[in-house]
Amino acid sequence: MQLDMQSLMRLLGETLRQPEMVAERLKPDYVPRKILWMAIVILSVLSAILGTISSGSLIAAPFGMALMTLGLLVITIFGSQLICGWFGGTGTLDQAMYLLSWQHFVVLCLQAIGFILSLALAPIAGAITLAIGLIAFWQMAVFIKVLHDFTSIGRVIGGMLGFYFIFAFVVLMFIAPSA
C-alpha cells in the first residue's frame, strides 16, 4: 500500500463505500508489529486531541482520554481475537491490529468531518454523531467478519453486542459502589 495523500484519500473513500473489499485487500498486507503499536498509540492521541477540541473545553483531561481510547482499542483488538478464535475465527493478531487500526483511522476522519459539520449545522449535530457511530459500528463488524473469515455479518454483530454488554457489566461491577 502506498502512503501518499492521494492513495490514502482514495482508500478512505473506498473504505466508506466498500468496507468489505478494502478489508479483503488490506488483510494480507504485512506491517511490523512495532509499527502497528505506534499507529495505535498515535490514533489514540489524535482521538483524544479531537475529543478535547470538540468538547469545547481545553481542560478536559486529554491524557486520560488518550489512555482510555488506547485501552478500549487494545481491548477491542485482543477481545475480537480471543472471542472470534473461540468461534473458529482465522485472523491473526497482526491482521487484527492492522485492520482495526485502519478502521479507527477512518472513524477519526469521520469524527473530524462531523465536528466541522456540527459547527456549521448545530441543530443536527446529534444526528451527525449518531450517523458516524452507526457507520463505525457497521465498519467494525465488516472488518471483523473479513478478518476472521466469518460468513454471517448478523452473527458478528450479535457477537459484538454480546461482548459490549458483558464488558459493560464487568466494568460496572468494578466501579459500582458496594452495597
HUMO-V960510 format. One record per pair of residues at least 12 apart in sequence whose C-alpha atoms are under 10 Angstrom apart, sorted by sequence separation. I is the first residue (numbers start at 1). GAP is how many residues later the second one is. D is the distance in whole Angstrom. If there is no record, write none. Layout:
i:I gap:GAP d:D
i:I gap:GAP d:D
This chain:
i:48 gap:12 d:9
i:49 gap:12 d:10
i:50 gap:12 d:9
i:81 gap:12 d:7
i:114 gap:12 d:10
i:117 gap:12 d:10
i:141 gap:12 d:7
i:142 gap:12 d:10
i:144 gap:12 d:7
i:145 gap:12 d:9
i:48 gap:13 d:9
i:49 gap:13 d:6
i:52 gap:13 d:8
i:80 gap:13 d:9
i:114 gap:13 d:10
i:115 gap:13 d:9
i:141 gap:13 d:9
i:143 gap:13 d:10
i:144 gap:13 d:9
i:48 gap:14 d:5
i:49 gap:14 d:9
i:51 gap:14 d:8
i:52 gap:14 d:10
i:81 gap:14 d:10
i:114 gap:14 d:6
i:115 gap:14 d:8
i:141 gap:14 d:9
i:142 gap:14 d:8
i:47 gap:15 d:9
i:48 gap:15 d:7
i:51 gap:15 d:9
i:78 gap:15 d:8
i:81 gap:15 d:7
i:113 gap:15 d:10
i:114 gap:15 d:7
i:138 gap:15 d:9
i:141 gap:15 d:6
i:142 gap:15 d:9
i:46 gap:16 d:10
i:48 gap:16 d:8
i:49 gap:16 d:8
i:77 gap:16 d:8
i:80 gap:16 d:8
i:81 gap:16 d:10
i:140 gap:16 d:10
i:141 gap:16 d:6
i:144 gap:16 d:9
i:45 gap:17 d:8
i:48 gap:17 d:5
i:49 gap:17 d:8
i:77 gap:17 d:10
i:111 gap:17 d:9
i:114 gap:17 d:9
i:140 gap:17 d:9
i:141 gap:17 d:10
i:45 gap:18 d:8
i:47 gap:18 d:8
i:48 gap:18 d:5
i:77 gap:18 d:10
i:78 gap:18 d:8
i:110 gap:18 d:10
i:111 gap:18 d:8
i:114 gap:18 d:8
i:141 gap:18 d:9
i:44 gap:19 d:10
i:45 gap:19 d:10
i:47 gap:19 d:7
i:48 gap:19 d:9
i:77 gap:19 d:6
i:78 gap:19 d:9
i:110 gap:19 d:9
i:113 gap:19 d:10
i:138 gap:19 d:8
i:141 gap:19 d:8
i:45 gap:20 d:8
i:46 gap:20 d:8
i:48 gap:20 d:9
i:76 gap:20 d:9
i:77 gap:20 d:6
i:80 gap:20 d:10
i:137 gap:20 d:9
i:140 gap:20 d:9
i:44 gap:21 d:8
i:45 gap:21 d:5
i:48 gap:21 d:7
i:76 gap:21 d:10
i:77 gap:21 d:10
i:110 gap:21 d:10
i:111 gap:21 d:7
i:44 gap:22 d:5
i:45 gap:22 d:8
i:47 gap:22 d:7
i:48 gap:22 d:10
i:77 gap:22 d:9
i:110 gap:22 d:7
i:111 gap:22 d:9
i:43 gap:23 d:9
i:44 gap:23 d:7
i:46 gap:23 d:10
i:47 gap:23 d:9
i:74 gap:23 d:9
i:77 gap:23 d:7
i:110 gap:23 d:9
i:137 gap:23 d:9
i:1 gap:24 d:10
i:42 gap:24 d:9
i:44 gap:24 d:8
i:45 gap:24 d:8
i:73 gap:24 d:9
i:76 gap:24 d:8
i:77 gap:24 d:9
i:108 gap:24 d:10
i:1 gap:25 d:8
i:41 gap:25 d:8
i:44 gap:25 d:5
i:45 gap:25 d:8
i:107 gap:25 d:7
i:110 gap:25 d:9
i:111 gap:25 d:10
i:41 gap:26 d:9
i:43 gap:26 d:9
i:44 gap:26 d:5
i:74 gap:26 d:10
i:107 gap:26 d:8
i:110 gap:26 d:9
i:43 gap:27 d:8
i:44 gap:27 d:9
i:73 gap:27 d:8
i:74 gap:27 d:10
i:1 gap:28 d:8
i:41 gap:28 d:9
i:42 gap:28 d:9
i:44 gap:28 d:9
i:73 gap:28 d:8
i:107 gap:28 d:8
i:108 gap:28 d:10
i:1 gap:29 d:10
i:40 gap:29 d:9
i:41 gap:29 d:6
i:44 gap:29 d:8
i:107 gap:29 d:6
i:40 gap:30 d:7
i:41 gap:30 d:10
i:43 gap:30 d:9
i:106 gap:30 d:8
i:107 gap:30 d:10
i:73 gap:31 d:8
i:41 gap:32 d:9
i:104 gap:32 d:8
i:107 gap:32 d:9
i:40 gap:33 d:8
i:41 gap:33 d:10
i:103 gap:33 d:8
i:106 gap:33 d:9
i:107 gap:33 d:10
i:40 gap:34 d:8
i:103 gap:34 d:10
i:104 gap:35 d:10
i:103 gap:36 d:7
i:104 gap:36 d:9
i:37 gap:37 d:10
i:103 gap:37 d:7
i:100 gap:39 d:10
i:100 gap:40 d:7
i:103 gap:40 d:8
i:99 gap:41 d:9
i:102 gap:41 d:10
i:100 gap:43 d:7
i:99 gap:44 d:7
i:100 gap:44 d:8
i:99 gap:45 d:8
i:96 gap:47 d:9
i:99 gap:47 d:10
i:100 gap:47 d:9
i:96 gap:48 d:8
i:99 gap:48 d:8
i:98 gap:49 d:10
i:96 gap:51 d:7
i:95 gap:52 d:7
i:96 gap:52 d:9
i:91 gap:53 d:9
i:95 gap:53 d:9
i:91 gap:54 d:10
i:93 gap:54 d:10
i:89 gap:55 d:9
i:91 gap:55 d:8
i:92 gap:55 d:8
i:89 gap:56 d:9
i:90 gap:56 d:10
i:91 gap:56 d:5
i:92 gap:56 d:8
i:37 gap:57 d:10
i:40 gap:57 d:8
i:44 gap:57 d:10
i:47 gap:57 d:9
i:51 gap:57 d:10
i:54 gap:57 d:9
i:89 gap:57 d:10
i:90 gap:57 d:7
i:91 gap:57 d:5
i:36 gap:58 d:8
i:39 gap:58 d:9
i:40 gap:58 d:9
i:43 gap:58 d:8
i:47 gap:58 d:9
i:50 gap:58 d:8
i:54 gap:58 d:9
i:89 gap:58 d:8
i:90 gap:58 d:5
i:91 gap:58 d:7
i:36 gap:59 d:10
i:39 gap:59 d:9
i:43 gap:59 d:9
i:46 gap:59 d:9
i:50 gap:59 d:10
i:89 gap:59 d:4
i:90 gap:59 d:6
i:91 gap:59 d:10
i:33 gap:60 d:9
i:36 gap:60 d:10
i:37 gap:60 d:8
i:40 gap:60 d:9
i:41 gap:60 d:10
i:44 gap:60 d:9
i:47 gap:60 d:9
i:51 gap:60 d:9
i:54 gap:60 d:10
i:55 gap:60 d:10
i:84 gap:60 d:8
i:88 gap:60 d:8
i:89 gap:60 d:6
i:90 gap:60 d:9
i:33 gap:61 d:6
i:36 gap:61 d:6
i:37 gap:61 d:9
i:40 gap:61 d:6
i:43 gap:61 d:7
i:44 gap:61 d:10
i:47 gap:61 d:6
i:50 gap:61 d:8
i:51 gap:61 d:9
i:54 gap:61 d:6
i:84 gap:61 d:9
i:87 gap:61 d:9
i:88 gap:61 d:9
i:89 gap:61 d:7
i:32 gap:62 d:8
i:33 gap:62 d:10
i:36 gap:62 d:6
i:39 gap:62 d:7
i:40 gap:62 d:9
i:43 gap:62 d:7
i:46 gap:62 d:8
i:47 gap:62 d:10
i:50 gap:62 d:7
i:53 gap:62 d:9
i:54 gap:62 d:9
i:88 gap:62 d:8
i:31 gap:63 d:8
i:35 gap:63 d:9
i:36 gap:63 d:10
i:39 gap:63 d:9
i:42 gap:63 d:10
i:81 gap:63 d:9
i:84 gap:63 d:10
i:85 gap:63 d:8
i:87 gap:63 d:9
i:27 gap:64 d:9
i:30 gap:64 d:8
i:31 gap:64 d:9
i:33 gap:64 d:8
i:37 gap:64 d:9
i:40 gap:64 d:9
i:44 gap:64 d:10
i:47 gap:64 d:9
i:51 gap:64 d:9
i:54 gap:64 d:9
i:76 gap:64 d:10
i:80 gap:64 d:7
i:84 gap:64 d:7
i:27 gap:65 d:10
i:29 gap:65 d:10
i:30 gap:65 d:8
i:33 gap:65 d:9
i:36 gap:65 d:8
i:40 gap:65 d:9
i:43 gap:65 d:8
i:47 gap:65 d:9
i:50 gap:65 d:9
i:54 gap:65 d:9
i:84 gap:65 d:10
i:29 gap:66 d:8
i:31 gap:66 d:10
i:32 gap:66 d:10
i:36 gap:66 d:10
i:39 gap:66 d:9
i:81 gap:66 d:10
i:84 gap:66 d:9
i:27 gap:67 d:9
i:28 gap:67 d:8
i:31 gap:67 d:7
i:77 gap:67 d:10
i:80 gap:67 d:10
i:81 gap:67 d:9
i:27 gap:68 d:6
i:30 gap:68 d:9
i:80 gap:68 d:9
i:26 gap:69 d:9
i:27 gap:69 d:9
i:29 gap:69 d:9
i:28 gap:70 d:10
i:29 gap:70 d:10
i:27 gap:71 d:8
i:23 gap:72 d:10
i:26 gap:72 d:8
i:27 gap:72 d:7
i:84 gap:72 d:9
i:87 gap:72 d:10
i:26 gap:73 d:7
i:23 gap:75 d:10
i:24 gap:75 d:10
i:84 gap:75 d:9
i:23 gap:76 d:7
i:26 gap:76 d:9
i:83 gap:76 d:8
i:84 gap:76 d:10
i:22 gap:77 d:9
i:23 gap:77 d:10
i:83 gap:77 d:10
i:23 gap:79 d:9
i:80 gap:79 d:9
i:23 gap:80 d:9
i:80 gap:80 d:8
i:83 gap:80 d:8
i:79 gap:81 d:10
i:80 gap:83 d:9
i:19 gap:84 d:9
i:76 gap:84 d:10
i:79 gap:84 d:8
i:15 gap:87 d:9
i:16 gap:87 d:10
i:76 gap:87 d:9
i:15 gap:88 d:8
i:76 gap:88 d:9
i:79 gap:88 d:10
i:12 gap:90 d:9
i:16 gap:90 d:8
i:12 gap:91 d:9
i:15 gap:91 d:8
i:16 gap:91 d:10
i:75 gap:92 d:10
i:12 gap:93 d:9
i:13 gap:93 d:9
i:12 gap:94 d:6
i:16 gap:94 d:10
i:11 gap:95 d:10
i:12 gap:95 d:10
i:12 gap:97 d:9
i:12 gap:98 d:10
i:23 gap:116 d:10
i:27 gap:116 d:9
i:16 gap:119 d:8
i:19 gap:119 d:9
i:20 gap:119 d:8
i:23 gap:119 d:8
i:24 gap:119 d:8
i:27 gap:119 d:8
i:28 gap:119 d:10
i:16 gap:120 d:10
i:19 gap:120 d:6
i:23 gap:120 d:6
i:27 gap:120 d:7
i:18 gap:121 d:9
i:19 gap:121 d:9
i:20 gap:121 d:10
i:21 gap:121 d:10
i:22 gap:121 d:9
i:23 gap:121 d:9
i:26 gap:121 d:10
i:27 gap:121 d:10
i:19 gap:122 d:10
i:20 gap:122 d:6
i:21 gap:122 d:10
i:23 gap:122 d:9
i:24 gap:122 d:6
i:16 gap:123 d:8
i:19 gap:123 d:7
i:20 gap:123 d:7
i:23 gap:123 d:6
i:24 gap:123 d:8
i:15 gap:124 d:8
i:18 gap:124 d:10
i:19 gap:124 d:7
i:20 gap:124 d:10
i:22 gap:124 d:10
i:23 gap:124 d:7
i:20 gap:125 d:8
i:21 gap:125 d:9
i:24 gap:125 d:10
i:20 gap:126 d:7
i:19 gap:127 d:9
i:20 gap:127 d:10
